[in-house]
Amino acid sequence: SRGLPILNHHLIPRTKGFSFTVSQLDPTKISKLYDVTLVAGEGDSAPPTLTSVLCGRTTLASMYIREFYLKDIPKDDKGSSAWLMKLFQEKDAMKDSFLKTGCFSELSGVPKHAPIKRKSRPWSLLVSLTLNSCVILPMFYVLFIGSFITRLVIVVVLALAWVAMQRLINITKISKSSNYGKKSAAASVETNETKGTGDKKQD
């Protein structure tokens, strides 16, 4: 009803905050804006959830990064809003192209570049293991040598941490994400069909 574009893979962007920010930035200090379109967990890749991290499963992610000069973005509300809407339509087409062909450029029309692949870094795993060991090992030590009350407190704390982790895992699952674009598209088709039926009746 507001004439906004229907996006299948993104939410409609909030243009007021973007327009205000762009109008206040100084191009001599911040000259560029970067847009990142990210797709993760497709094909043989594990889904990007906390469960995958805890189980040590590999999640592959692909991204397309674009650079824009701030001076080329309109400063007025109407112009910057239209610019942002167009950007998100392009992003939606890029993701749709990647899901269908494995390439951001194939169906979207954006320039195609040679991919840059980054290898996994072991340091993140090492830091995570070190920090977890600093917490878990002393806790288990106290659990084995402490009194009954101490053990009971630790068990309760671990149980609460487990419940909290399960809730966090549930939140990070892609199945809990928004289907706004798909619902909007279906509603739009239904509306058009209804209007078409009404026109036929009038004829």
C-alpha positions as CSV (number, residue, x, y, z in Angstrom):
1,S,0.0,0.0,0.0
2,R,3.0,2.3,0.6
3,G,4.6,1.4,-2.7
4,L,7.6,-0.2,-1.1
5,P,9.6,-2.9,-3.0
6,I,9.0,-6.6,-2.1
7,L,12.3,-8.2,-0.9
8,N,12.5,-12.0,-0.7
9,H,15.7,-12.2,1.4
10,H,15.9,-8.9,3.3
11,L,13.7,-6.7,5.5
12,I,12.8,-3.3,4.2
13,P,15.5,-0.9,5.4
14,R,14.8,1.9,7.8
15,T,15.6,4.9,5.7
16,K,15.1,7.8,8.2
17,G,18.1,6.8,10.3
18,F,20.3,6.3,7.2
19,S,19.2,9.6,5.7
20,F,20.0,11.5,9.0
21,T,23.4,9.8,9.3
22,V,24.4,10.5,5.7
23,S,23.4,14.1,6.0
24,Q,25.6,14.6,9.1
25,L,28.8,12.8,8.0
26,D,31.7,14.9,6.8
27,P,33.0,13.5,3.4
28,T,36.5,14.9,4.2
29,K,36.7,12.6,7.3
30,I,34.6,9.7,6.2
31,S,34.8,9.4,2.5
32,K,33.6,5.9,1.8
33,L,30.7,3.6,2.7
34,Y,31.0,-0.2,2.4
35,D,28.1,-2.6,1.7
36,V,28.5,-6.3,2.5
37,T,26.1,-9.0,1.2
38,L,26.6,-12.2,3.1
39,V,25.3,-15.7,2.5
40,A,26.3,-18.5,4.9
41,G,25.4,-22.1,5.6
42,E,24.4,-23.1,2.0
43,G,25.1,-26.5,0.4
44,D,27.4,-28.8,2.4
45,S,28.1,-26.1,4.9
46,A,26.8,-26.4,8.5
47,P,24.2,-23.8,9.4
48,P,25.6,-20.6,11.1
49,T,24.3,-21.5,14.6
50,L,25.8,-21.8,18.0
51,T,25.2,-25.5,17.7
52,S,27.6,-25.7,14.8
53,V,30.3,-23.8,16.7
54,L,30.0,-26.0,19.8
55,C,30.1,-29.2,17.7
56,G,33.1,-28.0,15.7
57,R,31.3,-28.1,12.4
58,T,32.5,-25.9,9.6
59,T,30.3,-23.1,8.3
60,L,31.2,-21.6,5.0
61,A,30.3,-18.0,4.2
62,S,30.5,-16.0,1.0
63,M,30.3,-12.3,0.8
64,Y,30.3,-9.6,-1.9
65,I,31.7,-6.2,-0.7
66,R,31.0,-3.0,-2.5
67,E,32.6,0.4,-2.0
68,F,30.6,3.7,-2.4
69,Y,31.9,7.2,-2.1
70,L,29.9,9.3,0.4
71,K,29.9,12.3,-2.0
72,D,27.9,10.2,-4.5
73,I,25.1,9.5,-2.0
74,P,22.3,12.1,-2.0
75,K,22.1,14.2,1.2
76,D,18.3,15.0,1.1
77,D,15.8,12.6,2.7
78,K,14.0,11.7,-0.5
79,G,17.2,11.1,-2.5
80,S,19.0,9.1,0.2
81,S,15.9,7.0,0.9
82,A,15.6,6.1,-2.8
83,W,19.3,5.3,-2.9
84,L,19.1,2.9,0.0
85,M,15.9,1.2,-1.3
86,K,17.7,0.6,-4.7
87,L,20.7,-0.7,-2.8
88,F,18.6,-3.3,-1.0
89,Q,16.8,-4.3,-4.2
90,E,20.3,-5.0,-5.7
91,K,21.3,-6.9,-2.6
92,D,18.2,-9.0,-2.8
93,A,18.9,-9.8,-6.4
94,M,22.5,-10.7,-5.6
95,K,21.5,-13.1,-2.8
96,D,18.8,-14.7,-5.0
97,S,21.5,-15.1,-7.8
98,F,23.9,-16.8,-5.3
99,L,21.3,-19.2,-4.0
100,K,20.4,-20.3,-7.5
101,T,23.7,-20.3,-9.3
102,G,26.4,-20.0,-6.6
103,C,27.5,-16.6,-7.9
104,F,26.4,-13.2,-6.8
105,S,26.8,-11.7,-10.3
106,E,25.3,-14.4,-12.6
107,L,21.7,-13.2,-12.5
108,S,21.9,-9.8,-10.6
109,G,24.1,-7.9,-13.1
110,V,26.7,-6.7,-10.6
111,P,30.3,-6.8,-11.7
112,K,32.0,-10.2,-11.4
113,H,35.3,-10.5,-9.6
114,A,37.8,-13.3,-8.9
115,P,37.0,-14.7,-5.5
116,I,39.4,-14.3,-2.6
117,K,39.4,-17.3,-0.3
118,R,40.5,-17.1,3.4
119,K,41.9,-20.0,5.3
120,S,40.6,-20.9,8.7
121,R,42.7,-19.4,11.5
122,P,43.6,-21.7,14.5
123,W,44.1,-18.8,16.8
124,S,40.4,-18.2,17.4
125,L,40.1,-21.9,18.5
126,L,43.1,-21.6,20.7
127,V,41.8,-18.5,22.5
128,S,38.4,-20.1,23.0
129,L,39.9,-23.3,24.5
130,T,42.1,-21.3,26.8
131,L,39.3,-19.1,28.1
132,N,37.0,-22.0,28.6
133,S,39.7,-24.0,30.4
134,C,40.3,-21.1,32.8
135,V,36.6,-21.3,33.8
136,I,35.7,-25.0,33.6
137,L,38.8,-26.6,35.2
138,P,38.6,-24.6,38.5
139,M,34.9,-25.2,38.6
140,F,35.3,-29.0,38.3
141,Y,38.1,-28.9,40.8
142,V,35.8,-27.2,43.4
143,L,33.0,-29.6,42.4
144,F,35.1,-32.7,43.4
145,I,36.7,-31.3,46.6
146,G,34.0,-29.0,47.9
147,S,31.2,-29.5,50.4
148,F,27.7,-30.7,49.5
149,I,26.4,-27.1,49.5
150,T,29.2,-26.0,47.2
151,R,28.6,-28.9,44.8
152,L,24.8,-28.2,44.8
153,V,25.4,-24.5,44.0
154,I,27.8,-25.4,41.1
155,V,25.3,-27.9,39.7
156,V,22.5,-25.3,39.8
157,V,24.7,-22.8,38.1
158,L,25.7,-25.3,35.4
159,A,22.0,-26.2,34.9
160,L,21.0,-22.6,34.5
161,A,23.9,-22.0,32.1
162,W,22.8,-25.0,30.0
163,V,19.2,-23.7,29.8
164,A,20.4,-20.3,28.8
165,M,22.7,-21.8,26.1
166,Q,19.8,-23.8,24.7
167,R,17.7,-20.7,24.4
168,L,20.5,-18.9,22.7
169,I,21.0,-21.8,20.3
170,N,17.3,-21.7,19.5
171,I,17.5,-18.0,18.7
172,T,20.4,-18.4,16.3
173,K,18.7,-21.0,14.2
174,I,17.8,-19.7,10.7
175,S,14.4,-21.4,10.9
176,K,13.5,-18.6,13.5
177,S,14.3,-15.8,11.1
178,S,11.8,-13.6,9.3
179,N,9.8,-14.7,6.2
180,Y,8.6,-11.1,5.7
181,G,9.6,-11.1,2.0
182,K,7.9,-14.4,1.1
183,K,4.7,-13.4,3.0
184,S,4.7,-10.0,1.3
185,A,5.2,-11.6,-2.1
186,A,2.3,-14.0,-1.5
187,A,0.1,-11.3,-0.3
188,S,0.9,-9.1,-3.3
189,V,0.1,-11.9,-5.7
190,E,-3.2,-12.6,-3.9
191,T,-4.1,-8.9,-4.0
192,N,-3.4,-8.7,-7.7
193,E,-5.5,-11.8,-8.3
194,T,-8.4,-10.3,-6.3
195,K,-8.2,-7.0,-8.2
196,G,-8.1,-8.9,-11.5
197,T,-11.2,-10.9,-10.5
198,G,-13.0,-7.6,-9.4
199,D,-12.2,-6.0,-12.8
200,K,-13.6,-9.0,-14.6
201,K,-16.8,-8.8,-12.6
202,Q,-17.1,-5.1,-13.4
203,D,-16.7,-5.8,-17.1
